[in-house]
Amino acid sequence: MEKESFIPLVVKWAQAHGFKEIQANMEGFETPKSYERAADNIKFTPDVTGVNMFNRHYLEVSMKTDQLRGSISKWKLLSELAGMKGAKLYLMAPRGHVRFTREMIEQYNIPAEVVKID
């Protein structure tokens, strides 16, 4: 399964948990703001963002991937941004990817909450 196919599930989860002003990197929604890393001009766009308790939180689909370095960089950036704004990074892991996600955030010391989605 492709990462993009899980974005609608993440949007549904966000709506069910009281998030407002949801932006998603999919058709039918406003695209979240992209962030560019100055060192190499690589752009990172969150999968989903939403406002809860006056803060914009980041929700990212997490899957086992060959491009692990890119995922880790993106998670670190989004967790830093969330931390500066008093918000949270939620890593939304489909079945079979939860353990991998937990191991990665522990190994790379990334402050994030792992949520299982089906």
C-alpha angles and dihedrals in degrees: 000000000000122000091238092062090065096053093086088055090052091050090050091050091049092050091048090052096053102261115156133194090033116192119188136185091238140083117289095031135081109260115247119246114274122228123211125210109227096212096064106002093243112158123222120197118187116234093227135358129187141171119243125163090001094300129104109236127196122228116193129182108234121205137160105265145168090233093065094145092059092048093049091049091050093048092049092050094047093046090051091050092047092048092052090053096044090250136117141246112227116197107204108206123191120218110293094026101069098088092046091051093049091049092050096050090047094047094047095035096236116166103227141128116239115216123187115227128187 
